[in-house]
């Protein structure tokens, strides 16, 4: 789900690199025929100080997701490093488990929002490299709605709201509901300070702010993988979590529709409201952009009233790359640590050598069905391709495994429905040399419908029929009409039929641990081939010599 439009801070622009290379109007994906690099290492370094030291000492070449102002300021003075900044679809939230007391009370959630010194936290901890978030899409989104119910920082007003609703405080200063139920101690799940110091500090500050109005709260740091497991199992009271959202606002459907409150689903708070569901359904199945904008606006306003989560901040994307490499692509929407860069990067001088990127935490399972963390998909996103991609300058849809497509509307047995027809590229091969064809695409969609993994539920649940008229044509008939069907369906990573059809249990599948002659079960059509994962050390990948992009040049 991955951020005023791209307004960069003047102080930052002084030292951050301007976009280099091709202009937006000249961008041609087919010009990328890489990857040129033969060996790619995603080096696992969880401690931010160690990450910085590794870059400055030349042990790694690219460090993304910089967020501590002191690190950015230090790297800005380093003549061997080039920084890049972009607005992004990032959002950081405080979430509640609204299924149970006390967070099933909306007046408590609203008061919690008003108790948080959001502006001060952002100012203190990010020094201008983030902005406070007041609604449920980041300001960079063209669907961002600023005119929502506001809960500005005011602890006394928060207490008055509770008092007006019949809440009281016991002699220990702990809130008691109108029915006489005392708020029990609340644990706020967060990553450890060693892996995410800023997030851990925010969690401590939030816990203190909530305690100040009578909600006894304490931060509970833990390993990030363990935290995600707790959230997936709905075993929590509160949490803090950042999302890298998509360019489409119907991600709100995935986050807050009651239909998505399933084990491992994205509706972690468990919000269930008929009025909100109606608006989100209209957003999800908007027939055109006008209705999409209207529903996105209404959804954000409804969420501001219901407060399933509290928006805290949206952070700029900042990355650093060693000047010993050339070929990075930087725009006002992507920093240097992107796939286009990895396709084109090569040493600025001298022979080819391995490229080292920082991976900020361990991948959990590297299972394309179940993995939902950015750390898993930092790896798998280089292995698996989708039918479409996103232009790094305009965020418009561009061809990828599909060289062209049509979007049509036809009348079906139950009313109008969208029909997507894709023409696939010819000559594409899987990492093991097997030919890629329409049967792989159809198998992927049909398998995801049959297994119904929560990660893909919103993508495939409205697929009615998948047909393959020939080896390079896929026709997908939807159950209904939606402005978003193309992005949702064509954005799914395509899996190899000849590998996945042998999987006995998709939930427990560990493809990275399968051993073949030279490959594991992680076989894709993407630019890099998975070779090895050493926990605590690195993920090693090699350039895919069969990669299809740019072969026509």
C-alpha positions as CSV (number, residue, x, y, z in Angstrom):
1,X,0.0,0.0,0.0
2,X,3.6,2.3,0.1
3,X,3.6,10.0,-0.2
4,X,0.5,21.5,-2.0
5,X,2.2,18.8,-4.6
6,X,5.9,18.2,-4.2
7,X,6.7,21.5,-2.4
8,X,10.3,21.1,-1.3
9,X,11.7,23.0,1.6
10,X,14.1,25.8,0.5
11,X,16.7,24.9,3.1
12,X,16.8,21.3,1.8
13,X,17.0,22.3,-1.8
14,X,20.3,24.0,-1.2
15,X,22.2,20.7,-1.0
16,X,20.0,18.0,-2.4
17,X,20.8,16.8,-5.8
18,X,18.5,18.0,-8.6
19,X,17.2,15.4,-11.0
20,X,19.8,14.3,-13.4
21,X,19.7,12.5,-16.8
22,X,16.6,12.4,-19.0
23,X,13.8,14.8,-18.8
24,X,10.3,13.7,-18.1
25,X,9.1,14.3,-21.6
26,X,12.0,12.2,-22.9
27,X,11.6,9.3,-20.5
28,X,11.7,6.0,-22.3
29,X,11.6,2.8,-20.3
30,X,12.9,0.8,-23.3
31,X,16.1,2.7,-23.0
32,X,16.8,0.7,-19.9
33,X,18.3,-2.6,-20.9
34,X,20.1,-3.5,-17.7
35,X,20.8,-4.5,-15.1
36,X,24.4,-3.6,-15.8
37,X,25.5,-4.7,-12.3
38,X,26.2,-8.4,-12.0
39,X,26.1,-8.8,-8.2
40,X,23.7,-6.9,-5.9
41,X,23.9,-7.2,-2.1
42,X,21.1,-5.9,0.1
43,X,23.1,-5.5,3.3
44,X,21.1,-5.9,6.5
45,X,22.0,-3.1,8.9
46,X,19.3,-2.2,11.4
47,X,21.1,0.4,13.4
48,X,20.9,3.9,11.8
49,X,24.3,4.9,13.1
50,X,25.8,1.8,11.6
51,X,24.1,2.5,8.3
52,X,25.6,5.9,8.2
53,X,29.0,4.7,9.1
54,X,28.9,1.9,6.4
55,X,28.0,4.5,3.7
56,X,30.7,7.0,4.8
57,X,33.3,4.2,4.9
58,X,32.4,2.9,1.5
59,X,31.0,-0.4,2.8
60,X,27.7,0.3,1.1
61,X,26.8,2.4,-1.9
62,X,23.2,3.4,-1.5
63,X,21.3,4.2,1.7
64,X,17.6,5.0,1.4
65,X,14.9,6.0,3.8
66,X,17.0,8.6,5.6
67,X,14.9,10.3,8.2
68,X,17.1,11.7,11.0
69,X,17.9,15.3,10.3
70,X,21.4,14.9,11.9
71,X,22.2,12.2,9.3
72,X,20.9,14.3,6.4
73,X,22.9,17.3,7.6
74,X,26.1,15.2,8.0
75,X,25.8,13.6,4.6
76,X,25.1,16.9,2.9
77,X,28.7,17.9,3.9
78,X,30.2,14.7,2.5
79,X,31.7,15.4,-1.0
80,X,31.6,11.7,-1.9
81,X,27.8,11.4,-1.4
82,X,24.9,12.7,-3.4
83,X,21.6,13.2,-1.7
84,X,18.1,13.2,-3.3
85,X,14.7,14.1,-1.9
86,X,11.2,13.5,-3.1
87,X,7.7,13.9,-1.8
88,X,6.2,10.5,-1.3
89,X,3.1,8.5,-0.4
90,X,4.2,8.0,3.2
91,X,1.9,8.1,6.2
92,X,2.6,7.4,9.9
93,X,-0.3,6.5,12.1
94,X,-1.2,5.7,15.7
95,X,-3.7,2.8,15.5
96,X,-6.3,1.5,17.9
97,X,-8.0,-1.9,18.3
98,X,-11.5,-0.6,18.1
99,X,-13.1,-4.0,18.6
100,X,-12.7,-3.9,22.4
101,X,-13.0,-1.5,25.3
102,X,-11.7,1.2,25.7
103,X,-11.0,2.0,22.0
104,X,-14.5,1.0,20.9
105,X,-15.5,4.4,22.2
106,X,-15.2,7.1,19.5
107,X,-15.0,10.0,22.0
108,X,-11.9,8.4,23.6
109,X,-10.3,8.1,20.1
110,X,-11.0,11.7,19.3
111,X,-9.7,12.8,22.6
112,X,-6.5,10.7,22.1
113,X,-6.0,12.5,18.8
114,X,-6.3,15.9,20.5
115,X,-3.9,14.9,23.3
116,X,-1.1,14.3,20.8
117,X,1.4,17.2,20.3
118,X,1.8,16.2,16.6
119,X,3.3,19.4,15.3
120,X,5.8,19.5,18.1
121,X,6.9,15.9,17.6
122,X,7.4,16.4,13.9
123,X,9.3,19.6,14.5
124,X,11.5,18.2,17.2
125,X,12.3,14.8,15.6
126,X,12.4,15.6,11.8
127,X,13.7,19.2,11.6
128,X,11.8,20.1,8.5
129,X,12.1,16.8,6.6
130,X,8.5,15.8,7.4
131,X,5.1,17.5,7.8
132,X,2.3,16.9,10.2
133,X,-0.5,14.8,8.8
134,X,-4.1,15.7,9.5
135,X,-6.0,13.3,7.3
136,X,-5.8,9.8,5.9
137,X,-4.0,10.4,2.6
138,X,-0.6,12.2,2.3
139,X,-0.6,15.8,1.0
140,X,1.2,14.7,-2.2
141,X,-1.9,12.7,-3.3
142,X,-4.1,14.5,-5.8
143,X,-7.0,13.1,-3.8
144,X,-5.9,14.7,-0.5
145,X,-8.8,16.3,1.3
146,X,-7.7,19.1,3.7
147,X,-11.3,20.1,4.8
148,X,-11.9,17.5,7.5
149,X,-12.8,17.6,11.2
150,X,-9.7,18.9,13.0
151,X,-8.4,17.8,16.5
152,X,-5.7,20.4,17.2
153,X,-3.4,19.7,20.2
154,X,-5.3,20.7,23.3
155,X,-5.2,18.3,26.3
156,X,-7.7,20.4,28.2
157,X,-10.2,20.3,25.4
158,X,-9.7,16.5,25.1
159,X,-10.5,16.1,28.8
160,X,-13.6,18.3,28.5
161,X,-14.9,16.2,25.6
162,X,-14.6,13.1,27.8
163,X,-16.2,14.8,30.8
164,X,-19.1,16.0,28.6
165,X,-19.6,12.4,27.4
166,X,-19.8,11.2,31.1
167,X,-16.3,10.0,31.7
168,X,-14.7,10.6,35.1
169,X,-11.2,10.1,36.7
170,X,-10.5,7.9,39.7
171,X,-8.2,9.0,42.5
172,X,-5.2,7.8,40.5
173,X,-6.1,10.0,37.6
174,X,-7.2,7.0,35.4
175,X,-10.3,7.4,33.2
176,X,-13.5,5.6,34.1
177,X,-16.2,5.2,31.5
178,X,-19.8,6.4,32.0
179,X,-20.7,2.8,32.8
180,X,-18.1,2.6,35.5
181,X,-15.4,0.6,33.7
182,X,-11.8,1.8,34.4
183,X,-9.4,2.0,31.4
184,X,-6.9,-0.8,31.8
185,X,-3.2,-0.2,31.2
186,X,-2.6,0.1,27.5
187,X,0.4,-1.3,25.6
188,X,1.6,0.6,22.5
189,X,3.4,-1.7,20.1
190,X,6.4,-0.2,18.4
191,X,9.7,-1.3,16.9
192,X,12.8,-1.2,19.1
193,X,14.9,1.9,19.4
194,X,17.9,0.0,17.9
195,X,16.1,-0.6,14.6
196,X,13.8,2.5,14.5
197,X,14.9,5.1,17.0
198,X,12.6,7.9,15.8
199,X,9.5,5.6,15.8
200,X,10.4,4.3,19.3
201,X,10.8,7.9,20.5
202,X,7.4,8.9,19.0
203,X,5.8,5.9,20.7
204,X,7.2,7.0,24.1
205,X,5.9,10.5,23.5
206,X,2.5,9.3,22.5
207,X,2.2,7.1,25.5
208,X,3.1,10.0,27.8
209,X,0.5,12.2,26.1
210,X,-2.2,9.7,26.5
211,X,-1.3,9.1,30.1
212,X,-1.6,12.8,30.7
213,X,-5.3,12.7,30.0
214,X,-6.0,9.6,32.0
215,X,-5.2,6.7,29.6
216,X,-2.5,4.7,31.3
217,X,-0.2,3.9,28.3
218,X,3.3,2.5,27.9
219,X,5.3,1.8,24.8
220,X,6.1,-1.9,24.2
221,X,9.1,-2.1,21.8
222,X,9.6,-5.4,20.0
223,X,11.2,-7.0,16.9
224,X,9.4,-5.6,13.9
225,X,8.5,-9.1,12.6
226,X,7.0,-10.0,15.9
227,X,5.0,-6.8,15.9
228,X,3.6,-7.5,12.5
229,X,2.6,-10.9,13.6
230,X,0.8,-9.5,16.6
231,X,-1.1,-7.0,14.3
232,X,-2.0,-9.8,11.9
233,X,-3.4,-11.8,14.7
234,X,-5.2,-8.7,16.1
235,X,-3.4,-9.3,19.4
236,X,-2.9,-5.6,20.4
237,X,-4.4,-2.6,22.0
238,X,-2.5,0.2,20.2
239,X,0.3,0.4,17.6
240,X,2.3,2.9,15.6
241,X,3.0,2.0,12.0
242,X,4.1,3.7,8.8
243,X,2.5,2.9,5.4
244,X,3.9,3.5,1.9
245,X,0.6,4.0,0.2
246,X,-0.2,3.8,-3.5
247,X,-1.0,6.6,-5.9
248,X,-4.6,5.5,-5.9
249,X,-6.9,6.7,-3.0
250,X,-8.9,3.4,-3.0
251,X,-6.1,2.1,-0.7
252,X,-8.5,3.6,1.9
253,X,-10.8,0.7,1.1
254,X,-8.1,-1.8,1.9
255,X,-7.3,0.0,5.2
256,X,-10.8,0.7,6.5
257,X,-13.5,-1.4,4.8
258,X,-15.0,-3.9,7.2
259,X,-14.6,-6.5,4.5
260,X,-10.8,-6.2,5.0
261,X,-10.9,-7.0,8.7
262,X,-9.6,-10.5,8.2
263,X,-6.6,-12.3,9.7
264,X,-3.6,-10.6,8.1
265,X,-5.8,-8.0,6.3
266,X,-4.9,-4.3,6.3
267,X,-7.9,-3.2,8.3
268,X,-5.9,-3.7,11.5
269,X,-8.0,-1.4,13.7
270,X,-11.1,-3.4,12.9
271,X,-13.3,-0.3,12.1
272,X,-16.8,-1.3,11.0
273,X,-19.3,1.4,10.1
274,X,-22.1,1.0,7.6
275,X,-21.9,4.6,6.5
276,X,-18.1,4.4,6.0
277,X,-18.4,1.1,4.2
278,X,-21.0,2.6,1.8
279,X,-18.6,5.5,0.9
280,X,-15.6,3.2,0.6
281,X,-17.6,0.9,-1.8
282,X,-18.4,3.9,-3.9
283,X,-14.8,4.8,-3.9
284,X,-13.7,1.3,-4.8
285,X,-16.2,1.0,-7.6
286,X,-16.2,4.5,-8.9
287,X,-16.9,4.4,-12.6
288,X,-14.9,7.5,-13.4
289,X,-12.5,10.0,-11.9
290,X,-15.2,12.5,-10.9
291,X,-17.0,10.0,-8.7
292,X,-13.6,8.8,-7.4
293,X,-12.7,12.3,-6.2
294,X,-16.1,12.8,-4.6
295,X,-16.0,9.5,-2.7
296,X,-12.3,10.0,-1.7
297,X,-13.2,13.3,-0.1
298,X,-16.3,11.9,1.7
299,X,-14.2,8.9,2.9
300,X,-11.5,11.1,4.5
301,X,-14.2,13.2,6.2
302,X,-15.9,10.1,7.6
303,X,-12.6,8.7,8.8
304,X,-11.8,12.0,10.6
305,X,-15.1,11.6,12.5
306,X,-14.6,7.9,13.3
307,X,-10.8,8.1,14.1
308,X,-9.8,4.4,13.6
309,X,-6.3,5.7,13.6
310,X,-4.6,9.0,14.3
311,X,-2.6,10.5,11.4
312,X,0.8,11.8,12.8
313,X,3.1,12.7,9.9
314,X,4.1,12.3,6.3
315,X,7.8,12.1,5.7
316,X,9.8,13.1,2.6
317,X,11.8,10.3,1.0
318,X,15.5,11.0,1.2
319,X,18.3,8.8,0.0
320,X,22.1,8.9,-0.4
321,X,24.2,7.4,-3.1
322,X,28.0,7.2,-3.4
323,X,29.4,9.3,-6.2
324,X,31.6,6.4,-7.1
325,X,28.6,5.1,-9.0
326,X,26.7,6.8,-11.9
327,X,23.4,6.1,-13.6
328,X,20.9,6.9,-10.8
329,X,17.5,8.3,-11.7
330,X,16.1,11.0,-9.5
331,X,12.9,12.9,-10.0
332,X,10.6,15.0,-7.7
333,X,8.8,11.7,-7.0
334,X,11.5,9.1,-6.6
335,X,14.9,9.2,-4.9
336,X,18.0,7.4,-6.1
337,X,17.1,4.1,-4.5
338,X,14.7,2.9,-7.1
339,X,14.5,0.1,-9.7
340,X,15.4,2.4,-12.6
341,X,18.6,3.3,-10.9
342,X,19.4,-0.4,-10.2
343,X,19.0,-1.1,-13.9
344,X,21.4,1.6,-15.0
345,X,24.0,2.0,-12.3
346,X,27.6,1.3,-13.0
347,X,30.9,2.4,-11.5
348,X,31.8,6.0,-12.3
349,X,35.2,4.7,-13.3
350,X,37.0,1.3,-13.3
351,X,35.6,-2.2,-13.9
352,X,32.3,-3.5,-12.7
353,X,32.0,-4.4,-9.1
354,X,29.2,-5.5,-6.7
355,X,26.7,-2.9,-5.7
356,X,25.8,-2.7,-2.0
357,X,22.4,-1.3,-0.8
358,X,21.3,-1.0,2.8
359,X,18.3,-3.2,3.8
360,X,17.1,-1.8,7.1
361,X,15.6,-5.0,8.5
362,X,15.3,-8.7,7.9
363,X,12.8,-10.1,5.4
364,X,10.2,-12.2,7.2
365,X,9.4,-15.1,4.8
366,X,10.0,-14.0,1.2
367,X,6.6,-15.6,0.4
368,X,4.8,-13.7,-2.4
369,X,1.5,-14.9,-1.1
370,X,1.8,-13.8,2.5
371,X,4.6,-11.2,2.9
372,X,3.4,-7.7,3.5
373,X,6.5,-5.9,4.8
374,X,8.6,-3.4,2.8
375,X,11.6,-5.5,3.7
376,X,10.3,-8.6,1.9
377,X,9.2,-6.6,-1.1
378,X,12.4,-4.7,-1.3
379,X,13.8,-8.2,-2.4
380,X,10.8,-9.7,-4.2
381,X,10.0,-6.4,-6.1
382,X,13.3,-7.0,-8.0
383,X,12.3,-10.6,-8.8
384,X,8.7,-10.5,-9.8
385,X,7.2,-8.3,-12.5
386,X,3.6,-7.0,-13.1
387,X,1.8,-6.2,-16.3
388,X,2.1,-2.5,-15.8
389,X,4.6,-0.1,-14.1
390,X,4.5,3.6,-13.0
391,X,6.3,6.4,-14.8
392,X,8.8,7.9,-12.2
393,X,8.2,11.4,-13.4
394,X,4.4,11.6,-13.9
395,X,3.1,8.6,-11.9
396,X,1.1,7.6,-15.0
397,X,0.7,3.9,-16.0
398,X,3.2,2.6,-18.5
399,X,3.6,-0.8,-20.2
400,X,5.7,-3.5,-18.5
401,X,5.0,-7.2,-19.1
402,X,2.0,-6.1,-21.0
403,X,3.0,-4.1,-24.1
404,X,-0.6,-2.7,-24.5
405,X,-4.1,-3.1,-23.2
406,X,-7.7,-2.0,-23.6
407,X,-10.3,-1.1,-21.0
408,X,-13.9,-1.7,-22.1
409,X,-17.3,-1.8,-20.6
410,X,-19.8,-4.4,-21.5
411,X,-23.2,-5.5,-20.2
412,X,-23.1,-8.7,-18.2
413,X,-25.8,-10.9,-16.5
414,X,-25.7,-8.7,-13.4
415,X,-25.2,-5.3,-15.1
416,X,-22.3,-3.4,-16.5
417,X,-18.8,-4.7,-16.0
418,X,-15.2,-3.9,-17.0
419,X,-13.2,-6.0,-19.4
420,X,-9.5,-5.7,-19.5
421,X,-7.6,-7.1,-22.4
422,X,-3.8,-7.3,-22.3
423,X,-1.3,-8.0,-25.1
424,X,1.8,-9.5,-23.5
425,X,5.4,-9.0,-24.6
426,X,6.9,-11.8,-26.6
427,X,10.3,-13.3,-25.9
428,X,10.1,-12.9,-22.1
429,X,11.6,-15.7,-20.1
430,X,11.5,-16.8,-16.4
431,X,14.8,-16.9,-14.6
432,X,15.1,-20.6,-15.3
433,X,14.7,-20.1,-19.0
434,X,11.0,-21.3,-19.2
435,X,9.0,-19.1,-21.6
436,X,6.6,-16.6,-20.0
437,X,3.1,-16.7,-21.4
438,X,-0.6,-15.8,-20.9
439,X,-1.1,-19.0,-18.9
440,X,1.2,-17.7,-16.2
441,X,-0.9,-14.5,-15.8
442,X,-4.2,-16.5,-15.8
443,X,-2.8,-19.0,-13.3
444,X,-1.6,-16.2,-11.0
445,X,-5.0,-14.5,-11.0
446,X,-7.0,-17.7,-10.6
447,X,-4.7,-19.0,-7.9
448,X,-5.0,-15.8,-5.9
449,X,-8.8,-15.9,-6.2
450,X,-8.8,-19.5,-5.0
451,X,-6.4,-19.1,-2.1
452,X,-7.7,-15.6,-1.2
453,X,-4.6,-14.4,0.7
454,X,-5.5,-11.1,2.5
455,X,-2.7,-9.2,0.8
456,X,-4.4,-9.6,-2.6
457,X,-8.1,-9.8,-1.6
458,X,-8.8,-6.3,-2.8
459,X,-7.0,-7.0,-6.1
460,X,-8.8,-10.2,-7.2
461,X,-12.1,-10.5,-5.4
462,X,-13.9,-8.8,-8.3
463,X,-12.4,-10.9,-11.1
464,X,-15.2,-13.0,-12.7
465,X,-13.4,-14.7,-15.6
466,X,-9.9,-15.0,-17.0
467,X,-9.4,-16.1,-20.5
468,X,-6.3,-16.7,-22.7
469,X,-7.3,-16.5,-26.4
470,X,-3.6,-17.2,-27.3
471,X,-0.2,-17.4,-25.6
472,X,0.2,-13.6,-25.5
473,X,-3.3,-12.4,-24.8
474,X,-5.1,-12.3,-21.5
475,X,-8.8,-11.2,-21.2
476,X,-10.0,-10.4,-17.6
477,X,-13.7,-9.9,-17.1
478,X,-14.6,-8.2,-13.9
479,X,-17.9,-8.6,-12.0
480,X,-18.6,-4.9,-12.0
481,X,-17.2,-1.5,-13.2
482,X,-14.5,0.4,-11.4
483,X,-12.1,3.2,-12.4
484,X,-9.4,1.2,-10.5
485,X,-9.7,-2.2,-11.9
486,X,-6.7,-1.7,-14.3
487,X,-4.3,-0.7,-11.6
488,X,-5.5,-3.4,-9.2
489,X,-5.4,-6.3,-11.6
490,X,-2.4,-5.4,-13.7
491,X,-0.4,-4.4,-10.7
492,X,-0.3,-7.9,-9.3
493,X,3.1,-9.6,-9.4
494,X,2.9,-12.4,-11.9
495,X,4.0,-15.8,-10.6
496,X,5.5,-18.7,-12.6
497,X,2.8,-21.4,-13.1
498,X,5.4,-24.2,-13.5
499,X,6.8,-23.4,-10.0
500,X,3.8,-22.4,-8.0
501,X,1.4,-25.2,-9.2
502,X,3.7,-27.6,-7.2
503,X,3.3,-25.7,-3.9
504,X,1.3,-27.8,-1.4
505,X,0.7,-25.1,1.3
506,X,0.9,-21.5,0.1
507,X,0.7,-20.2,3.7
508,X,3.9,-21.9,4.8
509,X,5.7,-21.8,1.5
510,X,9.4,-20.7,1.9
511,X,10.6,-20.5,-1.7
512,X,13.9,-18.9,-0.7
513,X,14.8,-22.2,1.1
514,X,14.1,-24.4,-1.9
515,X,17.3,-25.6,-3.6
516,X,17.6,-26.3,-7.2
517,X,20.6,-26.6,-9.5
518,X,21.3,-22.9,-9.4
519,X,18.0,-21.3,-8.3
520,X,15.6,-21.4,-5.4
521,X,11.8,-21.3,-5.6
522,X,12.0,-17.5,-6.0
523,X,11.8,-17.5,-9.8
524,X,10.5,-14.4,-11.6
525,X,11.0,-12.5,-14.8
526,X,12.4,-9.4,-13.0
527,X,15.8,-7.8,-13.4
528,X,17.5,-9.7,-10.5
529,X,17.8,-13.3,-9.5
530,X,17.7,-14.4,-5.9
531,X,20.8,-16.2,-4.8
532,X,21.2,-16.3,-1.1
533,X,19.9,-14.9,2.2
534,X,22.1,-14.9,5.2
535,X,20.1,-13.6,8.3
536,X,21.7,-10.7,9.9
537,X,24.1,-10.2,7.0
538,X,22.7,-9.8,3.5
539,X,20.5,-10.9,0.6
540,X,22.6,-11.6,-2.4
541,X,21.2,-11.3,-5.9
542,X,22.6,-11.4,-9.4
543,X,21.7,-9.5,-12.6
544,X,19.3,-11.3,-14.8
545,X,21.0,-11.8,-18.2
546,X,17.6,-12.9,-19.6
547,X,15.9,-9.6,-18.6
548,X,13.5,-8.6,-21.3
549,X,13.5,-4.8,-21.0
550,X,15.1,-2.9,-23.8
551,X,15.8,-5.9,-26.0
552,X,14.3,-4.1,-29.0
553,X,16.8,-1.3,-28.8
